[in-house]
Amino acid sequence: MEFVPVYEEYREQRDADRKDCKERARLMAEILIQLQLRKRVTPRQLLRIPWDYEPQERKATRRSPRPPRARKSLGIC
């Protein structure tokens, strides 16, 4: 009964370590290749990793009903 939660934690830690290693390698590749390029390149543009394709969670943003000018004139920033 205790094996399953312990194994799940171990697996999550191992996956996090693997992701960290790949992220560091991608960043190092970007730093090295940037010296040879004229345009700015991001690590994601240079090398795509499988978790880059996973959908990102959208952050809930509240929009103010008033336009920016009205907020600024009222002193609400």
C-alpha positions, 0 to 999 in steps of 0.5 A: 500500500505504501509502495504506490505513493512512494513510487509516484513521488520518485517518478515525478522527481526523476521526470523533473530531473530529466526535464531540467537536464534537457532544459539546461542542454537547450539553453547551453546550445542556444548560448553557443549558437547565438555567437554565430547568428545575427538574429536573436534566437530563443532556446524554444526556436532552436530546439523543441522539446516534447513538453513545449507542445503541451497546451499552456494553462491560460491565466484568468485575466480580468478586464476593466470595463473602463478604457485606459484613458478614463482610468488614467484621468480618474487616477486609477492605474 
